[in-house]
Amino acid sequence: MRVWTSGPLLVLLSVLEAGCGGGAETRSPPPAVQPLPEDEDGIRCLFDAEDVKRWTPGLGSAFAVAKDGDLLIQGADNIFDTGTGTAICGEPFARSFHFAADREGTVYTIDGRTFGIVIAGAVTKLTELPEEGFRVTVASADRLYLYGPSPDGKAVVYLLTRNREGKTMVQQFLTLSGKIAALAPYGADLLLVQGNSLYQAGLRRDGKVGAVLLADLTAGRPILSLAADGARRLAFVSTSEETYCLGPGGFVPILAFGGELSLSGEVNEKLFVYQPSEKRAFEVNLPRLFARLAAQPTER
């Protein structure tokens, strides 16, 4: 089902654009849209605290959508499949770790400074990272981003690619002052979050990598998570209390709850919102969500 080329999204984007300025520089306030609650039609709870008790005693913030549509979630010392409730790695992780998965089901992990790939229930090391505290984001089966602190105290983003022969190449993509809270591929570029602000980073005409401000939540809470679809120019961010969609005039609240975000489905028609502190996760049907929001009367 191709949801992005028909009614609900086009109507919603026209709603967001009505009366809005042309980007982050104008800071024009977007029209008022009432975000939808957890019990709205098209929003489904995937698991709650009772389910988590059967899988793992503790939860981390990382999660991914598995190839079969179930979620992989970060436990205290392993990664758990919510479909089976079992750990996917034979040996527990020794330290604080992070992971991500591509759409073919390949899982990448960071344990301390070790970046690896899960093969047949075991982690195979790919490379050593310069510092602890890194995270991984998957753009495609042959392109990943690793981001975290550099030895000089700045934030660094590495681009990891694989050629046809299977050789892994790592290059420094971007260095910034301040911590990167979240990062997501956006076509050939990437989106990243620092504090309350969303930036787009990519190659400039001079061949160097630069970052530009797209929008910010000036008076809002810090942004916790980010999900993006570069092909359709869609971006979602969340705080601890709300989830927003990026419109031409800035962020518009769409859900009255927040959490860690991920897009999935054949054409990214599903938005997943994972709340490790509440021990639950939701699947949001975006065509229904957009249709309900677009049907609302707007106020300036």
Helices and strands as residue ranges (DSSP letters): H 7-17, E 43-47, H 49-55, E 59-65, E 71-75, E 79-81, E 86-87, E 97-101, E 107-111, E 114-119, E 122-128, E 135-140, E 143-149, E 155-162, E 168-176, E 182-186, E 189-194, E 197-203, E 209-216, E 225-229, G 230-232, E 234-238, E 243-247, E 250-255, E 260-264, E 270-275, E 280-285, H 286-294
